[in-house]
Amino acid sequence: MVPSFLVHIDGALDFYVARHGNPLHPLERRPSEYFLDQVRMAALPYEAPAHLVDLFGPDTFMVGSDWPHAEGARDKALGANAAWLLGL
């Protein structure tokens, strides 16, 4: 879901700019970049977590509360991303 969501939010901005000439609010970066900087999530095994990490980097994903899942095989997913999110 993450890859298609990022395509949609960037595409929505592009469509708005193509239709109106400028964004409603000026942004310094693409919407997907803000998302990847500020959101952390768990990926389910059927979402190919290793592939998602390869696409978006290891900082985006963390393990879900019902561990063990396949996505829990990387250090950042096991706790470092949750610690960052909570400011620990």
C-alpha positions as CSV (number, residue, x, y, z in Angstrom):
1,M,0.0,0.0,0.0
2,V,2.9,2.4,0.7
3,P,4.2,2.6,-2.9
4,S,0.8,3.3,-4.4
5,F,-0.1,5.8,-1.6
6,L,3.1,7.7,-2.3
7,V,2.4,7.7,-6.1
8,H,-1.1,9.0,-5.3
9,I,-0.1,11.9,-3.0
10,D,2.7,13.1,-5.4
11,G,0.3,12.6,-8.4
12,A,-2.4,14.7,-6.7
13,L,0.0,17.5,-6.3
14,D,1.1,17.2,-9.9
15,F,-2.5,17.2,-11.1
16,Y,-3.3,20.3,-9.1
17,V,-0.3,22.2,-10.4
18,A,-1.1,21.1,-14.0
19,R,-4.7,22.3,-13.6
20,H,-4.1,25.5,-11.6
21,G,-0.5,26.5,-12.3
22,N,0.7,26.4,-8.7
23,P,0.2,24.3,-5.7
24,L,-2.5,25.4,-3.2
25,H,0.3,25.8,-0.6
26,P,4.0,26.0,-1.7
27,L,6.0,23.0,-0.7
28,E,9.8,22.8,-0.6
29,R,9.7,19.0,-1.3
30,R,7.4,16.3,-2.7
31,P,4.6,15.1,-0.5
32,S,6.1,11.6,-0.5
33,E,9.3,13.0,1.0
34,Y,7.4,14.5,3.9
35,F,5.7,11.2,4.4
36,L,8.9,9.2,4.4
37,D,10.5,11.6,6.9
38,Q,7.7,11.6,9.4
39,V,5.8,8.3,9.2
40,R,6.9,4.9,10.5
41,M,4.8,1.8,9.9
42,A,4.8,-2.0,10.1
43,A,4.7,-4.0,6.9
44,L,2.9,-7.3,6.7
45,P,4.6,-10.4,5.2
46,Y,2.5,-10.3,2.1
47,E,3.6,-6.8,1.4
48,A,7.2,-8.0,0.8
49,P,8.8,-6.0,3.7
50,A,12.4,-6.6,2.5
51,H,11.5,-5.2,-0.9
52,L,9.8,-2.1,0.7
53,V,12.9,-1.5,2.8
54,D,14.9,-1.7,-0.4
55,L,12.6,0.9,-2.0
56,F,12.2,3.3,0.9
57,G,15.1,2.6,3.2
58,P,15.3,1.0,6.6
59,D,14.1,4.1,8.5
60,T,10.5,3.7,7.4
61,F,9.5,0.4,8.9
62,M,9.2,-1.2,12.3
63,V,7.8,-4.4,13.7
64,G,4.1,-4.7,14.5
65,S,2.8,-5.5,18.0
66,D,2.1,-9.1,17.2
67,W,5.7,-10.1,16.5
68,P,7.2,-12.4,15.2
69,H,6.6,-11.5,11.6
70,A,8.9,-11.6,8.6
71,E,9.4,-7.8,8.8
72,G,11.1,-8.1,12.2
73,A,14.3,-9.4,10.8
74,R,16.1,-6.0,10.7
75,D,17.5,-4.0,13.6
76,K,15.7,-0.7,12.8
77,A,12.4,-2.6,12.5
78,L,12.9,-4.3,15.8
79,G,13.2,-1.1,17.9
80,A,15.4,1.7,16.5
81,N,12.5,3.2,14.4
82,A,10.1,3.0,17.3
83,A,12.7,4.7,19.6
84,W,13.1,7.4,17.0
85,L,9.4,7.9,16.7
86,L,9.0,8.2,20.5
87,G,12.0,10.4,20.9
88,L,13.8,7.9,23.1
